[in-house]
Amino acid sequence: MALDSVLAAFMRLPAFTRVVHSLPAPAATLAVSGLPGSGPATLVAALAQQVPERFLVVAAAHVNEAERWLSDLQTLAGSDGVAFYPPREGFGEAEPHMEVAGERVETLERVNRGEIRVLLTTARALLERTRMPRALRDLRLELRKGDHHRPMDLVAHLESIGFERVPTVEDVAQFALRGGILDIYGFGMADPVRAEFWGDEIVDLRHFELATQRSTREVPMALVLPVDGHVGVGETEYERLPLSALFPPDTLLFVPPATAIGPELRRTWDEAQHHIDLARRRGEDVPARAELFEEPAAAAASLRQFGTLHVVPSGSDGADVAFPLQPPELIERDIRRLRQVVRDGTPTLILCDNEGQVERLEELLDEDEHTPSPAMLAIGVLDGGFVIPAIAAGRGADPQPATPALRVLTDHEIFRRERRIRRARRYVTGVAADTITLKPGDFVVHLEHGVGVYRGIENIFVRESTIEVAVVEYEGGDRLNVPLYRIDQLERYRSASDVGEDSPPPRLHRLGGRRWAQQRDRTRAAIQEMTHELLDLYARRRVTSRPAHVPDAAWQRQLESSFLFEDTPDQRRATEEFKRDMEGPRPMDRLLVGDVGYGKTEVAVRAAFKAIQSQRQVAVLVPTTILADQHARTFGDRLADFPVRVEALSRFQTAKEQKAILEDVAAGKVDVVIGTHRLLSPDVKFRDLGLIIVDEEHRFGVKHKEALKQLRLETDVLTLTATPIPRTLHMSLAGLRDMTVMQTPPRDRSPVLTYIEPWDEGLIDEGVSRELDRGGQVFFVHNRIETIQAIADSVARIVPRARVAVGHGQMKDKELEDVMHRFVSGEVDVLVSTLIVESGLDVPNANTMFVNRADRLGLAQLYQLRGRVGRSHRRAYCYLIVPEAGTDEDAERRLKVLEHHTELGAGYRIALKDMELRGAGNILGPEQSGYVHAVGFDLYL
């Protein structure tokens, strides 16, 4: 394997041999230098392989640094013996973020079992005290087929260790008991587990799928671990211990370069008291600081007991061992330079993020089919490359073998991209299928039998075997058992007026009756009549032709290979579909539907570049000036390596600048122009417009939509929308309008924790401070210009260390542009703004949002706002601030919907509550509402 050659070459270095022979004993230190890029991680990986008897701990200053190390070590040494113990996100004992809680508990379990060779953690995590190290050994639970447990005793145990009892398991740290079936989804489980009891005996133990609730493969044993911070103490008082209490005496502590553990320990200690005081002022019962954290001096003394390996800068006088590694050559996106470098005689390994980038980089490096590149390409992620020089064989009494040279390059350095850490979520959430939301008593629609009441999932015995069925009750009390393998015949019943919970209930049908068949047939006929107009419009498009766009060339592959992240399957499919459209003879009219943050903009960039390579221009139409500016930066950054000119046409430009841009657009000197509805004005002329990209078309007025309708008959159009479309609507309209639905979230996203709270300065202090502590930024939305400065002053007073700025639509153009740029670049910690940030603003480092007077906003607006956070692997928080006196019933209902639907892809359900159901009248017409009520919204579509 190519990656094995890195460690093999490194371990042949004489300097590595000296380090192995000089490893510090307890309380001793060793300083090493000459390790650029990911050289320090390579040293740790090599030590883990060479001296497996030593337990290695890497103590990073912050989570960001630890996660970079984790990624490096998993690339170099694999995932089996490497683990990360993150700090709690809050300062209390409980950890609300299940991804963090689960990683902490799983790591401790693996440490207890002796499975870890390299443990990564942070200064703050080393300062924390927790009961979990001791409690874990007593409270863990193993379930096996044939074991005897009273189900109610298990329920009591699960609740005591922090599990939530629910009707249907949808997420980690939940369990459900239905008759003799116990479902559990705990930390460390690849999939949730279902135990079936006969009396007190477990007669069957299997995994099951969250999306369908179907049982799958048998499992010999299920390990149930407690939830971090929720240990059932009972009669046993578990001592709170620091993490270092688990380390063996000969542990080797590795301190990365420039890591200042001491100051971070003291800062954490000071911040802890501040947050504990805040919690106590709110009436919370919080343990004393000394119970939750070790004193910094004591923690530092504990760490000094272990042997310590320090990395110091190259050339430092204090280095005990100096390695000869060198930084790699700068490529700076110059493919021609890269081809020269890999052919200079030094073996070169290039690490790529994914298989697609490997293939695209191979094509770029191979000058032609007869002279393939000598470089080795492999999938892996390192923070930085390095060069191991060739070292001649030693002579004399102790000869050293020769060390061959090796150059390690990373694709993110080659393409000069900032490396953004992406980590896959540890746990899945059951949001894929509508059946998950069903609870006993809900109305459902069966394709053949009509509307009934869902009564739950039961086991029935058929011919000496047991099958799981969904029970549906119909008029007169008749029951229908639907096997779970036929669950696709059931839809949850929803009326088109089902925005709230007060819609009139539907009339039940009778099993074997004729009324359902008649209603279904009448509805089908009405739908066919309604589609005639749509068919006429799109039939005219089918007979229109235009010159096809050129097939992909090397530049297109180079652009796609430079994408910072791994494509989701839906992004790959969307890319394939628009390319097929653009290379065809008819104008493209494709609707790209995807929830906020699902990667629609990257697909749009690729489509734009394809049009540009066909010598055609691209217009990007957006609803707001802020979004125009954001897209201009995104398109400009992504296309910076190519001779492409991107311009924004907005009020951020002077009249003179706008005139010059329009003249260049007409002359064909501008390849991509981005703007609001100004682009639809008669004075905007293109030399050869080949593609229009429309972002959030539903936010444009009737006049602008009519102009777009005419353009669709002659120009390629790609429309982006975050308003989700149900899969059934997608299927129904697939033959009328080309549509791509992106339902797969990026692999590192977590749901946004959403809270409804009254104005509380302590809460604001805690939320903002927590975000700043992890190096992040904060949105603070206040949609009243006349009082926005006062709110900003309050935030600055509550959190004095925060850099606060104000942004709203009535500011001078240059001033607003400056504020936005400072926030995006990280120079502003808290942006207090109006709804100008609602759409499109992409600041992955901002993962906390406050929305003041959220009761005044619509559900669609709130959902779009919340989509501004949670765009990275960090847990995101959204606080909806409401009056202390309460809100009216409609506002409370809207807010509760948003608070409940926090999961990824929740836009589908939220849309059915607000955006989409309201829009259904526009799509279907009021005369269709009776048919919708008769058969339910989903079945109608």
N, C-alpha and C positions, 0 to 999 in steps of 0.2 A: 504494500500500500504506500502511496506517495507520502502521506503524513508520517509514516514510520521513519522515513529517511531523515526527517528533521531531527527527531530525538536521537537517532543513531549517529548522525554527524555531530550533534552537540555533545553527546556522551563520550565521543572520542577526543574531545579537546583536553589538553593537559590541565587547563584551568579547572575543568569539571572534576578531574581526578583529584586535584588538590583540595577542592571544596569537600568532596566525599570523605577524604582522609582527615579533614580539619573541622568536621561538623561540631558546632558548639555543644558542650555539655550543659546540663541545667545551670542557669544563672550566668552563662558565658555568652559572648557575642562574636559574630564574624561579619565583616563588611566586605562586599563584593562590588565590582564596578565593571564597565564595559558591556552593558546589556541594553542596547537600544531597542526600540519597538517592543515587540512581545518577547524579548529575550528573558526578562525576569520570570514570566509565566513558563517559558521553556525550561528554565532552570528548575522550577518547582516540579513540573511534570517529569523531568528526568530524575530528580531526587525521589519522587514517589515510586518510580520504577526501580531505581537502583538500591534504595534503602527502605523497602516496604515496612520494616519493623518500626520505623519512626512515624509518629502521628504528626502531620503537617497542618498548621493553621496559618492562613493568610489573613492578616488584620488590616483591612482597608479603612480609610477615613470615612467614606460615605458609601451609600448604596450604589450610586452610579459607578464608582470605581470597582466595587465588589462584583457588580454584574459584568463589567468588562473582563475582569479576571475569570469569572465563571465561564464566560463564553470562550475565552482563550484556552482554559484548561480542559473544557469538554472537547474542544477541537483537537488538542494535543494528546490528551490522555484518555478520552472517552468519558462517558457519564457515570459509569458504574461506581468508581471510587471517589467521586468528587461531589460535594454538596455545599449548599449555601444556607446559612442560618441568618435570616434577615432580622433587623430590629422591628419592634412593634411600631406601627404608624402613629399611634397615639401615645400618651404618657400614662394611661391607666393600665390595669392588669388585663383587661379584655382586649381582644384584637378583632374589630368588626370586619376586616378585609379577609375573606376566607382563603384567598390565594396566599396571603402572607401567613395566616394562622396555620394553614395546611403545610406550607413549606417548613415552618418552624417545628411542628410536631413530627412530620416525617423525617426531618433531619435528625432530631433527637433520637427517634426510634432507631435509625440506621447507625448512629453513633453508639447507642447502647448495644446493638448487635455486632459491633465491630466491623461494619461494612465500609466505613469511610477511611480513606487514606489522606485526602486533602479536604479540609474544612475551610470555607470562605465565610468571613463574617465582617462586621464593622465595629468601630470603636464604641458606638452607642449600644450595640447588641452585647458587647463584652461588659458593659456597665450595668445592664439590666439584671434584676433578680426575678426568678420565676419558680413556681412550685412544680412546674412540669417535669424537670429531670427526675425527681423522686416519684411524683404521682403517676408518671407514665407507666412505670413497671407494675404498679398495683391495679391501675384502672383500665389498662388495655384488655380487650376481650377477644377471644378466639372462638369462632363457631365452626362446627364440623357436622357433617351428616351423621346422624346417629346419636348426637349429644342430646342430653335432656336438660331443658330449661323451661321454667314457667314463663310464658310470653309476657305476662304482666310484670314479672320481676325484671325481664329484659327492658321493658318500657321504662320502668323506674330507673334502671341503671343508665340507659341512654339519655334520659332527661337530666340525670344528675351530672353527666359529663359533658353537657352542653348541646346535645342534639335537640332539634326542633321537631315536634310531632306535627305532621301535616296530613291532609286527606290523601294526597298523591305526591310522591317524591319527585321533585323537580330540580333540586340543587344539592350541593354537598352539605354535610352536617344536618341532614334531614332524615326522618324515618316515618314510616306509616305502618299501622297495624290494621288489617282488614280481615276479621275472622281469624283463620289459622295461617294467614300470610303476613310475614314481616318483611318489609322493604327497608333497606339501609343503604345510605350513600355516605361513606366516611372517608377521611383522609387516607391516602395511600392506596385507595381502590382504583384500579383501571376502569372499572365499570361498577355501578351499584349492584348490590347483592339482594336476592330474594330467598328467604328461608320459609319453607312450608312445613307446618307443624301438624302432627297427628297426636292430639293430646299435648303432652309436654316434650315429645320427641321430634327432632328435626328429621323429616323423612326425605326432604329434597333441598338442595342448596345450589342455586344457579345465579349467574349474572342476568341482568335485564337491561333493555335499552330505554333510556329516558324518553326518546322521541316517540316511541310506540308503546312503551310499557310492556313489551313482549319479553318473556323469559327466553334466554339464549343458552349458552353452554354451561355445563355443570362446573362447579368449583369445589376443590377438595377441602379448602379451609378459607374462612373469611376473617381477616384481622380488623377489628374495630378499635380505632385510636381515639382518645378524648380530644375535645376541642380546646385549643390553647386558651388558658386563662379561665376556663369554666370547669374546674375540677371539683368533683363532689367530695368535699373534705370529710363529711360525716364525723366519725369519732377520731379520725386521724388528722392531725394538723401537720401538713407537709411543709417542710422548711423551704423558704424561698432562697434559691442559690444562684450565683452567677454562672454563666456558661463555662467559665474556666475551671469550675469545680469538677467538670467531667473529663478534663484533659489528663492523660497519664503524665507522670513526672518527667519522662524523657521527650515530651512534646517539643517539636521544633517550630518556633514562632517566626513567620516570615513577614517582614515589614517592607511593603513596596516603596519605590523611590518617591520622595517628596511627601510621604504620608506623615502627618503630624497627629499622632494619636492623643498625646497629652492635652493639647488645647481642645480637641473634640470631646474628650471625656469631661473636661471642666465646663464646656459650653452646654453639654447635655445635662449635667448636674444642675446648672443654673436654670435652664429652660424648664426642667422637670418641676421645680418648685413653683415657678410662675403658673404653669398649667394646672398643677394640683390646687393652687390657691383659687384659680378661676372656677374649677369644678366644685370646690367647697362653697364658693359664693352662690353657686346655682343650687346648692342644697344636696349635692351628691356626696355619698359616703366613700371617700377615697383614702386608701392607706397612706401612711406617712412616706415621705420621699425615701428615707433610709430603708424602708421595707421593699420598695420597688426598684431601687438602684443602689449599687455599691458606691461608696465615696470614691472620688477620683484617685486620691492618694493610695487608698487600699487596693483599688483595681490595678493601678500602675505597679504597685509592689507585687501583686499576685502574678502579673504578666512577666515581671523581671525574674521570676523563679524558673522560667523556661529558657532553654537555649534559643537565642535570637539570631536571625540572619537578616542583616540590613543591606539594602541596595543603595549605593551612593552614586553620584554622577561620575561619568567617565573622566579619568584624569585626576580624581580626588586623591590627595595624599594619604587619607586614612584608610584606603582600601587594603584589606588583607590579601585578596585574590583579585586579579584583573583579567577579565575575559577579553578576547580580541575581536568581538563582534563589531560590525560597522553598520551604519544606516544604509538602506538601499538607495539606488539612484532615483532622482525625482523624474517621474514620467510626465506629470502635468497634462494628462489626457492626450498626449502626443502618441498616436498609434505607431507612427513611423519610428519614433524614438524607441518605443517598446520593442518593436521588431529587431532593432539593432542591438538592444541590451540583451535580449534572450539568445542572441546568436554570437555573443562575445566569448564563448567557451566555458563560462561558468554555468553549471547545471542550475536551472531555475524552476522553482515551484511557484505557481500562481494559485492562490486560494480564492474561490468564488463563493458567493452566498448560496447559490442554488444551481440545479442542473441546467436551467435555461441560460444562465449567465455563462456557464462553462461552454455550452454549444455556441453561443454568440461570440464569445472571446476567441474560441478556436477558429471561427470563420474570419475574424478580424486579423488574427496572427498569421494564418496560412496565406502567404502571398499568392500562391496558385496551387493547384492540385498536385503539382510535381515536387514542390518544395515545402512540405509541412513544417510547422514550427517545432523546434526541439524542446520547447518549454513543456513541463508537466503541469496539467491543470487538475485541480481536485476541489471538492466541496468542503468548505471549512471557513471559519471566521476567526481572524486574529485582529487584535487592536492595531498592530503595526508590523511591517516587515523588517527584515534584517539580513545581513550577509555574514555567513560563516566563512572566513578566509581559509585557503589551503595552507596547511602547516606541514613542513617536511618532517620526515621520520627523525627521531632523536638518535643521538649516538652516545657512546660511552657505556658506563656500567649499568645504567638504567634506561635503555633505549625506549623511546615512545613511538608507537605506530604513526604513520602519516595520516593526516586528517584531510579528506577531500573538501573542496569548496562547495558551498551551497548558498544560493540566493533564494530568499522567500519574499514574495510580493503579495499584496492583497489588492483585490479589485477595487475596493473603495479608495485606496490610495492612488491607484492608477488613474481612476476617473475623478480624483479630487473631490470625493463626496465625503460629507461628514458622516461618521459612523454612528448610527442610531441603534441602540440595543433593542432587539425584539426577542421576547421570550414567549413561548407557547403557553397558553393557559393550562393549569394543572387539571382543572375540572371542567366538565361540560355542563351545560344547562339545558334542561328539557324545554326548549322553546320552538322546536322545529315543527311539531305537529299540533293541529288544533285540538286533538283529543286530550292533550295535556291539561288544557284549561277546563276540561269538563269536571264537574263535581256532582255528586248525587243531587237530583232535583233540577238540573239544567234541562232545557228543551233541546232536542236533537232532531235532525231530519234524516231519515233513511231513504235511499234512492228509490226503493221499491215499495215501501210501506208508509212513508210520510212522517208527520210530526208526532213525536212521543216524548216521554220523560226518561232521562238517563238515571238509572238506579245504582250504577256502580259496576265493578268488575268482580265476578265470582268464579269459583271452580265448579265444574259439573263433571259427573262421571258418565262416560259414554263407552260402552263395550270394554269395560275393564281398564279404561285409560282416563286420565284427567285432562280436561282442556279448559283454558281460561276464556271467559266470554264477557262481553259488555251487555248488561241487561237493560232493555228499553221497555217501558210500560206504555201501553196505548189506551185509548178510550175503552171504558168498561173493565179495566184492570187486566186485560190480556198482556202477556209478557213475551218479548222476543229476545232470544239469546243470540247475540252476534259474536261468532268466534273472533278472537283478536286478529287472526290472519285475514279476516274480511272487514277489518275496522275501517278501511277506506270507503266503505259504503255509507258511513255515518259522517254527518257534518253537524257542528254546533249550530243551532237555530239562532239567526240574527235577523232582526227587522231593520229596514232602512231608516227607521226613526230611533234606532237603538243607541242613541248617544248616551243616555243615562241609564239608570237601573229601573225607571218607572214606566217602561213601555208596556202596553197591554199584552197579556199573554196570548199566544196563538191557540187556536182550537185544535185539540188532539184529533188524530184520525183513528179509524177503527181498522184493526187487522182484517184483511180480506175485503174491506169496503171499496166502493167505486169512486168515492169523492176525491181521493188523492190522485188517482189516475186522470180524472177529468181536469183538476186544477193544473196538474203538471203539463197536460197536453195544451190547454189554453195558454199557459205561460210560454211554452215553446213557440206557439204560433205568433204570439205578440212580439217575441224577440226577433223572429225572422222578419217581420214587417219593419221593425225599427232599424234593422241593419241595412235596408236598401239604400238609404241616403249615404251611409258610410261607404258602401260598396261602390257607388257611383263616383264619389270623390277619388277613391284610390284606384279605380279602374282607369281614370284619366292619367294617373301617374304611371301606370303600367305601360302605356303606349308612348310615353315620352322617353327620349334617349339622349345621352350625352357621351362625350369621349371618356373611355375608361381611364382610371388612374393607373399609374405604372405599378408593376409588382414590386415587392420588397427588394431593396438593394442593401449594400453593406452599411450605409449610413443608418438605415432604419434599424438594422440589427444592433448597431453600435448604440443608438439611442436607448433601445429597450434593454440592452445589457447594463446600461448605466443607472437603471432604476434602483433606488436605494434599498427597496424591500423585495422580498420574494412575492411574485404574483400570487394572488388567490386563484383558485380554479375558475371562479367567475370572471376575474379580470382577464385570464387567458382566453376564455370563451368569448367575452365581449370583444377582445382584440381580433380574434379570428373572424367574428361575424361582421364587424365593420370593414375589415379588409376585403372580405368576400363581396360585400355590397359595393365598395368603392371601385373594385376591379371589374365590376359588372357593367352592363351597358345602360342601366336605368339609374336615375337619381336616387341616392340613398335618403330614406326618411326613417331613421331608427331612433326609438325611445330607449334610453339607458336609465333604468330604474335601480336605485341602490340607496340603502340607508346612509345616514350621515357618517362620513369617515370610511366608507367602504372602497375608495379608490377610483371614483368616477373620473376625477380630474386627470389622472395619469392616462386613462384610456383616451380622453379627449386630446391630450398632448400628442399621443401616438397617431391619432387620426389626423390632426392638424399637420404633423410632419409628413405624413403620407401625401396629403394634398400639395404641400409645398414642393415635394420632390417631383410632382407632376407639373411644376411651374404654374401653380394656381395659388390664389390668395385665400386667406381664412379670416372670417369674422367671428368673434366670440361675443355673444350678446348676453349681458348679465343684468339683473334687476337693480343693483345698487353700485354707487361709486366705490365704496369700500371693497366690494367683491371684484370690481374691475381692477383696482390696484393690486389686490391679492393675486388674481389670475395673471396679471402682467408680470409680477415677480416670479410666480411659479413657472409660467411658460418661458420667461426669459432665462431662468436658472436651468431649466431642463434642456433648452435649445442653445445654450451658451457655446457649446463646442462646434457649432455648425454656422455656416454663413446665412443666418436667418435673422431678420429684423422684426422685433416685436415692439409694438407701440400700444399705449393705452390712450383712449380718447375719453376724458372725463373732466370734471370741473377742477381737478387738480392742475390742469394745464391752463395757461393764459389763452386768450382769444388768438393771439399771434401764434402760439405754439400749436393750437388746434388747427389753424389754417394751414400751417406748414405740414402737419401730419396728413391732413386731407389731400393736399396736393401730391404728397409722396404716395399716398394710397392710390390715387387716380393714375399716377405714373407707373405703378407697379413696383415702387421701391420699398414698400412695406409688405412683409409676408403675412404677418398676423396682426390684426388690429382688434383691440379689446375695448368694449365700451357698453354703455347702457342703451336705452332705446334711441339715443342720438344717432346710432349707426343706421337706423331705419329712415332717417331724414332724407329728403330728395337730393340734398347737396352732397351726400356721401356717394362717391362714384368709385368703382373698382375697375382695374384694368381687366382682370380675369378672376372673378370670384368663384372658387371651387368648392368651398365648404362653409356652412354656417353652423356654429356650435351654440346652442341655446341652453342657458343654465336657468332652471326653475321657470319654465314658460308660463306656468299658472299665475305668476306674479305680475305679468304684463297686462296692459289694458286691452280692450276689445279691438281698438284701432290697430294696435301693434300686432295682435294675433292675426288680424286679417291680412296685414302686410306679409307676415310670415307664411300664411297659407298660400299666397301667390308665389312666394319664393320656392316653396316646396315643389312646385311643378317643374322647376327648371334647375335647381341647385341642390347639391347634397346637404342634408340637414341631420345633425346629431343633437338630440335633445336630452339634457341631463335633468333628472329630478330625484329628490330625496323623499318625495311623497310615495310611500310604498304601495305596490299593487299586489293583490292576492294572486296566488298561483292560478286560481280558477279564472280570474279576469285575464291573466296573461294567456292562458290557453284559448279563451273565447275570442280574443282579438288578434291572435297570432296570424291569422290569415288576412287581416285587414291592415294592420300596421306592424311593421317590423319592431320587435321589442326584445330587449335583453334585460333580464332581472338579475341583479347581483344580490344574493342572499347570504353569501359567505363572508363573515367578518374577517379582518386580518387576524392572524392566529394569536396575537398577543393582547387583544383587547379584553378588558374586563367591564362588567356592567357598572354604570354610574350610580353610586350611592346617593339617593335623593331623600331630602328631609324637608318637612314643612314646619317652620318655626316662626315665632314672633321675633321682632327686633330685639337682639340681646347682644350687648357689646362684648360680653364674655365669649359668646359663641363666635362672633366675628373675629375676635382676637385669636381664639383657638384655631379656627379654620384657616385663617390667613397665615398664622405662625406655622402651623403644621406644613402648609404648602411651601413656605419659605425655607423651613428646616430641611426639606428634601430637594432644595434647589429649584423649585418650581415657581409658577406665576399664577395670578388670580384675575378672573373677570368679576367685576362688580357692576351689575346692570341696574340702572335707575332711569326709568323712561320719562323723566320730567326735567326739561332743560333748565327751568327757572330755579330748581333746587339742587341741581346735580353738583355744583361746586360745594355746597354745604355738606352733602353726603361725602364727597371726596375728603373734605377737611376732617370730618368725623372719623373716617377710616384711617387717615394719617395720624390722628390723635390716639386712636385705639391701638394701632400698631406702629409705633414711632419709627421702627427700623425699616418699614416698607417704603419703597419709592413709588409714590402714587401719582397718576396722571389722569386727566379728564379728556374724553373724546365724545363729540356729538355733532350732528349734522349742520348746526348753525355756526360752527367755528369757521374761521378763515381757512381756505383750502390748503394752503401750505402748512398752516399750523396743525390741522387735522392729519395731514399726510405725515408730518414729522412725529406726531404722537404715535400713530400706528406703526411707523417704522421702528421707533424706539421700543415699543412693546414687543414687536416681532423679534427684534434683535436681542431682547433680554435686558435692555437698559431700564425698563420700567417693571416693577414687581406687581402692582395692582392697577389695572385699567378700569376706571369708573366711566361707564359709557351708557348711551341710550341703546336702542335696538339696532343701531348701525352694525353691530357685531353679529346679528342674527344669522346671516347666511355666509357661508364660504370661508370665513376667516380661519386659517389653519395655523395654530400655535401649539404644537405637540407638547411644549413644556408647560402650558397652562392647564392644570388639571383640577382646579377648584373654582366654582362659580357661585356667586350670591346673586339672586334676583330679588330686588326690593319691590314690594307691592306686587308680588306675582299674581295676586288675585285679580289684577286689572288686565291681565294678558290672556289671550286665547290659548287653547291647548296646542294648536299647531305652532304658534310662536314659541311657547315654552319648550316644546320638543326640539325645535330648531336651535334654540338657545342652548339647551343642554347638550346638543351635539357638538358644541364648540369645545367641550372638555372630554376627556376619555379617549384622546386620539393617539395615545401611546400605550406602553405596557403598564403604566402606573395606574393605581386605583384612583378614580376620579370622584369628586364630591360636588353635589349641587344642593344648595340651600335655597329653598323658596321662602322668602320672608313675607309674612302676612301680618295684618293688624292684630294686636293682642286681643282686641274685642271680638275677633272672629270675622268671617266672611259670609257672603250670601250663599245660598244653597247651590246655585249653579257653579260659582267659583270654587267652592269646596269640592264639588264633584270633579271638576276638571283637574284640580290639584291632586286629588286622591288617585285619579287614573295615572297621572305621571309618576306619583310616588310608588304606585304598585308595579307599573311596567318599567322596570329598570334594566331588564335583560337585553342582550345584544339582539338586534333585529326586532325590538319591541315596536318599531314604527309601524309594522303590519297591524298590530292590535290597536295601537293608539289611533292609527288612521281609521280603523273601523269604528272607533269611538267618536271621532271628530272630523278630521280632514276628508277622509274618503267617503264617509257616509253622507256628509254635507255635499260633497262633490258628486255623489251618485245621482242626485237630481239633475245636475247639469249633463251628465253622461247619458242617463236613461230617460229623462223627461218625467214630469209629474204623473202622466197617465200610466206609467209603469208601476207606481208605488203599490197598487193593490195586488199585482202579481208578486211583487217582492215579499209582501207581508204573507201571502198565501203559502209560498214555498220556502221562504227564508232567503236572506241576502246571498249567502255563499252558493247555494244550489242554483239560484237564479242566474248568477254569473257563470 
